[in-house]
Amino acid sequence: MDESKVVAIRVEMPDELRNQFKSAVAREGKNMKDVLLTFIKEYVANRESSKDKGAA
């Protein structure tokens, strides 16, 4: 990670959903942290590009 400061977040969810997510990413040879970070980065980028398009 290239960020100068790393923080933790806590997400509460049903145990079964967590187990399903953990299994799904493991089948892909990934880990939950990396998949969540990818999702968050893509989510933010999509919102930023939508915001930019709206301002044009």
Contact map, one row per residue, 1 for C-alpha under 8 A:
11100000000000000000000000000000000000000000000000000000
11110000000000000000000000000000000000000000000000000000
11111100000000000000000000000000000000000000000000000000
01111100000000000000000000000000000000000000000000000000
00111110000000000000000000000000000000000000000000000000
00111111000000000000000000000000000000000000000000000000
00001111100000000000000000000000000000000000000000000000
00000111110000000000000000000000000000000000000000000000
00000011111000000000000000000000000000000000000000000000
00000001111100000000000000000000000000000000000000000000
00000000111110000000000000000000000000000000000000000000
00000000011111000000000000000000000000000000000000000000
00000000001111101100000000000000000000000000000000000000
00000000000111111100000000000000000000000000000000000000
00000000000011111110000000000000000000000000000000000000
00000000000001111111000000000000000000000000000000000000
00000000000011111111100000000000000000000000000000000000
00000000000011111111110000000000000000000000000000000000
00000000000000111111111000000000000000000000000000000000
00000000000000011111111100000000000000000000000000000000
00000000000000001111111110000001000000000000000000000000
00000000000000000111111111000011000000000000000000000000
00000000000000000011111111100000000000000000000000000000
00000000000000000001111111110000000000000000000000000000
00000000000000000000111111111111001000000000000000000000
00000000000000000000011111111110000000000000000000000000
00000000000000000000001111111100000000000000000000000000
00000000000000000000000111111100000000000000000000000000
00000000000000000000000011111110000000000000000000000000
00000000000000000000000011111111011000000000000000000000
00000000000000000000010011001111111000000000000000000000
00000000000000000000110010000111111100000000000000000000
00000000000000000000000000000011111110000000000000000000
00000000000000000000000000000111111111000000000000000000
00000000000000000000000010000111111111100000000000000000
00000000000000000000000000000001111111110000000000000000
00000000000000000000000000000000111111111000000000000000
00000000000000000000000000000000011111111100000000000000
00000000000000000000000000000000001111111110000000000000
00000000000000000000000000000000000111111111000000000000
00000000000000000000000000000000000011111111100000000000
00000000000000000000000000000000000001111111110000000000
00000000000000000000000000000000000000111111111000000000
00000000000000000000000000000000000000011111111100000000
00000000000000000000000000000000000000001111111110000000
00000000000000000000000000000000000000000111111111000000
00000000000000000000000000000000000000000011111111100000
00000000000000000000000000000000000000000001111111110000
00000000000000000000000000000000000000000000111111111000
00000000000000000000000000000000000000000000011111111100
00000000000000000000000000000000000000000000001111111110
00000000000000000000000000000000000000000000000111111111
00000000000000000000000000000000000000000000000011111111
00000000000000000000000000000000000000000000000001111111
00000000000000000000000000000000000000000000000000111111
00000000000000000000000000000000000000000000000000011111
